[in-house]
């Protein structure tokens, strides 16, 4: 039994959460305990063969000025996905997001569509794609990654969790597409440069690129961001 999207998308409120939970799935990320609760991800198939990812959370919350008593991180991710898409950043297509309180504890679901044809940079490197690409194409990919992240940061949005496993790439002939996933920690900052500095420090720290590869990323980033970022060249 798969998910009948046409039917599910006509259901609202807590009934929708119940119906989504009734759809069988397979764990791709077993529930792990953090933020005072549990969060995990399952694969779900639709009746027409589309692959979806269903993030399921219980008591998995964040706190800020608007939500001092806590609110599900899945809903924060929903807002970030919508904002990123509006900025022209490729992210997983949002299918459904909802939350409810049961016996005083938050439950939340976030359902997104699979990024068909994409692979994470982490997997690409592990599978030897970097060598098959050659250095020229690899640097073009890093330029596009830089330009994609710059679009997000220019809108004052900070991804907040940039590992290579969260950067997805699709190469089709001369065309290169980059997508960002796992925006659970994303938030909007007071300035674009503050968002930029935070994310760029993570990219620098978590990559093992050569100087030439880092410069390719910087070139793409600054061209899209519209100005230089202090300390980015070093």
FENFENRA-V629606 format. One record per pair of residues at least 12 apart in sequence whose ideal C-beta (glycine too) atoms are under 6 Angstrom apart, sorted by the first residue. I is the first residue (numbers start at 1). J is the second residue. D is the distance in Angstrom with one decimal. If there is no record, write none. Layout:
I,J,D / I,J,D
This chain:
2,45,4.6 / 2,46,5.1 / 2,47,4.3 / 3,23,4.6 / 3,44,5.6 / 3,46,4.7 / 4,47,5.2 / 5,46,5.4 / 14,100,4.9 / 16,98,5.7 / 17,98,5.1 / 17,100,6.0 / 17,109,5.6 / 20,109,5.5 / 23,44,5.4 / 25,42,3.3 / 25,43,5.7 / 25,44,4.4 / 25,54,5.7 / 26,43,5.0 / 27,42,5.4 / 28,41,5.3 / 28,43,5.5 / 29,41,4.0 / 35,60,5.1 / 36,59,5.6 / 37,58,5.3 / 37,59,2.8 / 37,60,3.8 / 38,58,5.0 / 39,57,4.6 / 39,60,4.4 / 40,56,5.7 / 41,53,5.6 / 41,55,5.1 / 42,54,4.9 / 51,114,3.9 / 52,111,5.5 / 52,113,5.8 / 53,112,5.3 / 54,111,5.0 / 55,74,5.6 / 55,110,4.2 / 56,109,6.0 / 57,72,5.7 / 57,74,5.2 / 57,108,4.4 / 58,107,5.4 / 59,105,4.9 / 59,106,6.0 / 60,73,5.5 / 61,106,5.8 / 72,99,4.7 / 72,106,4.9 / 72,108,3.5 / 73,184,5.0 / 74,108,3.9 / 74,110,4.0 / 75,99,5.5 / 77,110,5.8 / 77,183,5.1 / 77,184,4.6 / 78,97,3.8 / 80,183,3.9 / 80,186,3.7 / 81,94,5.0 / 81,183,5.9 / 83,157,5.7 / 84,152,5.8 / 87,151,5.3 / 87,155,4.3 / 88,151,5.6 / 89,148,6.0 / 89,151,5.1 / 89,152,5.0 / 90,179,4.0 / 91,180,5.7 / 92,112,3.8 / 92,113,5.9 / 92,115,5.8 / 92,181,5.9 / 93,113,4.1 / 94,112,5.8 / 95,111,4.3 / 95,113,5.9 / 96,111,4.2 / 97,110,4.9 / 115,168,5.4 / 115,179,5.4 / 117,170,4.8 / 118,168,4.0 / 118,170,4.6 / 118,179,5.7 / 120,165,4.8 / 120,168,5.4 / 121,164,4.2 / 121,167,4.7 / 122,164,4.0 / 122,165,4.2 / 139,216,3.8 / 141,169,5.7 / 141,176,5.6 / 142,213,5.6 / 142,216,4.5 / 142,217,4.4 / 143,216,5.1 / 143,219,5.8 / 143,220,3.3 / 144,176,4.7 / 144,178,5.0 / 145,167,5.9 / 145,178,5.1 / 146,217,4.2 / 146,220,3.3 / 146,221,3.4 / 147,220,4.2 / 147,224,3.9 / 148,178,4.3 / 150,221,4.6 / 150,224,3.7 / 150,225,3.9 / 151,224,5.9 / 153,192,5.7 / 153,195,4.5 / 153,196,4.2 / 154,192,5.1 / 154,225,5.6 / 156,188,5.1 / 156,189,5.3 / 156,192,5.1 / 156,195,5.5 / 157,188,5.3 / 158,187,5.9 / 158,189,5.4 / 158,195,3.9 / 158,198,5.1 / 158,199,5.7 / 159,186,5.4 / 159,199,5.3 / 160,185,3.6 / 160,186,5.4 / 161,185,4.6 / 162,199,5.7 / 162,202,4.4 / 162,203,5.4 / 163,206,5.6 / 166,181,5.3 / 166,182,4.8 / 196,229,5.4 / 218,232,5.5
